[in-house]
Amino acid sequence: MSATPALSALLSRVDAAIVDLDGTMVDTLGDFAEALNRMLRELALPAIGAQHIEHMVGKGSEHLLRSVLAHVLASEGQPVDAAQVESLYPAAWASYQKHYLAINGQYAQVYPGVVAGLQALQAAGLRLACLTNKPTDFAVPLLEAKGLDGYFSQVFGGDSFARKKPDPLPLLKTCEALGTAPARTLMLGDSSNDAQAARAAGCPVVLVTYGYNHGQPVRAVDADGFVDALAEFAAAA
């Protein structure tokens, strides 16, 4: 059975949508790999493969950097002492921020169907906000570079609020900014982070099937629906 009737019913019950960025609208794995490996070279540390980075994305840049440092410092499969990671973290963050801002969007692609999906949501009268765990100073230029910034009245990053997804606070604060009730605000994301935050905030949630879900099957996540492309909303609206 087509998922379109279910999506149509869901859209009829919401006034706004909150849309995640990495893994939902833009495939940024190439950006992460380039910036992180430039950082690692600068710190005289071993490189890391994109297949490892993919499982670390989604919980903010701080978590990503600590995960990468622990991975490359590990010897013979033994975890590195946390103090060693923390000693390197300040220099790693400064280097990563410099390199990421320099290449932001150059190794990233908008997923197929994203523009059609955003246009359909707008045409259905929904107010749209982008909410990501990515730092705001990374998120805003990326949306601009990919021509997606015009769809959103609000853009919030992982540093916009006191806590990040999967905590519900960012969703609740974004609903406040949109002027909508959580129960009438759809969360669109790609991972358990988005789904857990939505459930805790009282928002319905739909996940895309192609993003970054920490290496776990996304269809196993508790969500109200799944789409293979955001363009499916064009048929549902």
N, C-alpha and C positions, 0 to 999 in steps of 0.2 A: 504494500500500500504506500502511496506517495505521502511524504511528510508535509506536503503543502497545506492540506486542511488544518493540521495541528499548528503549523506556523501561523496560518491566517487567524486561527482562534486566539493564539497567544498575542499576536499584534493588536487584535481588537481590544485587548484588556490592558494595554500599556500606553503611557503618554510620552515615554522617553526611553532612550537606550544609552547604556554606558558601554563603550567598546574598548577592549584591551588593544595593545599595539603590537609588541613582539610576538610572533607566532600566530597572531590573529589577522592583522592587516598587512604587516610587512615581515618578510623573511629576512631577519637581521643576523643570521648565523655567520654570514661572511664578514659582516662588520665586526662582530665579536671576535672572530678568529684572527682577523688582521690586527685589530687594536691590541688584543691580549698578547699575541706573539711579538708585536713590536715592543710591548712593555717587558715581556720576558727577556728578549734580546738585550734591552737596555739594562736589565738587572742581572745579566749574565746567567740566566736560568734556562733550562731545557724548554723546547717548544711543546705545545699541546695541540692535539688533533681536534678538528671540528666535531668529531663523533663523541668526544668526551665533553666538550663545551655544551653541546646540545642538552645534555642531561642536567646541567648546572644552571641553565637559564630560567628565569621566572620569579626569583625571590629578591630581586634587587641587585644593584652593582656590588654592594658590600659583600653579600653572600657569594656572588659570582667570583669576586677576586679572592676571597678566602678559600673557596673551593678549588680554584685554579692553583693557587700557591701550595695548598696541601697536596694536590695531585702531583705537581712537578717536583716537589721536594721529597715525596715519599721514596724510600729506598727499600728494595726487596719486599715490596708489598706491605711494609709496616707504616702505620699512620705517623705523620710528623707531629711533634709536640706543638700544641697550640701556641705556646709562647714564641716559637720560631716563626710561625705564620704572622703573629701580631707584630713581631719586630720588623718584618719586611713590609707590612701592610701600608704604612704611610708613604713610603717611596713608591710602592706599587700603585697606590691610588693616584698619586700625582702624575705618574707616568701614563697610566691608563687613561685618565681624564684628558691629558694632552693629546694622546694618539687617537682616542675615540672621536674627540671633537674635530680632529684634522681629517678624518676619513668618513665621518658620519653620513651614512646613506650611499656611499660609493660602491659598497660591496653588498648592498641589500636590494631586494626586489619586492614590489607590491604583489601580493598573491592574486591569482586570477579570480575575478568575480567580486573583488572588494569594492571597487568604484560603483559597480551596478548595485551592489547590496546597500551601500551607503545612500545612493541616490533614491533607492526604493524606500528606505526607512524615512528619509526626509520627505519624500512625496506622500508618505502615509501620515505626515504631520507630526512625527516624533521629534522631540528635541534630543540632540546628540551631544555626548561628552566623551572624551577620550580619557581613560584612567589606566595608567601603567605603573609598574614598579620601577621603570627606568627613570633616572634623574630627569627632572623637568628640562634642564639645560641640554639634555640629549634628545628628549622627546619632541620638543617644539621644532627645532631645526630639521629633524627627520621628517616630521609631518609636512613641513614646508617644502623640503626637497622632493618629496614624493607627490606633491600636489593634493594632499589630503587635509590640510589644515582648514580649508574653507567649509568643511562639513561639520565642524565642532564649535559650539558656543563656549565650551570650557575644555581645558586640557590640564590634567593633574598628573604629577609624577610621583615617584616613590618618596620624594622629599617634601611633598606638599602637606602631608599630615604626620601626626606623631607616630603612626604605625602604618605598615604596608599590608596589602593582601598577602595571606588569606584572612587577616583580621578584617572584620566588617566595617571598621571606622572609615576607611577611604570611600567605600560605597555609600555609607550614610551621609558623609559630608558632600559627596558629589550629588546625591539626591537633593540635599538642601540647596546646593548651588543651582540645580536645574529647576527647583521649585516643584518637585514631584514626590509622591509617596513611594517608598521602596517597593511596595506590592504592585505598583504600576510603572516600575522602571526595570526594563530588561537589561541583564548583564550578558554581553557577548564576549566570550573569551576562548582560550585554547587549553586550559589546564585545570587541575584540581584546585590550584590557588584561587582562580576566578570563581569556581563553583562553591568552594567552602566559604568564601567571603560573601557570595550572593545568598547562600542558604542562611548564614548567620545574620545577614542584614534584612532578610525577608524579601529579596528580589528574585523574580524568576530568572533562570539562566539557561542559555543555549551555548553549546561549545562547538567549535569547528574541529574537524577530524584530522587536520594536517599540521597542527602546530607543535609546540614543545610542552610535553607533559611529563618532564623528569624521567623519560624513558619508559613510562607506564602506558598501557592502552587507555586512550581517552574515553572510549565507550564504556569503560568500567566505572567511570566517575558518576556520582549522583547529580544528574542535570535534568532539565525539563525537555531537552531535545538536542539533536546534533545535526549539523549541516556540513556537507562536503565542500561548500563554497558559500560565501555570503550572498552570491547572486541568487541563491534559492529564495531569499526574501523578496526578490523582484516578482517572482511568481505568486508569492503569498500575500503581498501587499494589496 
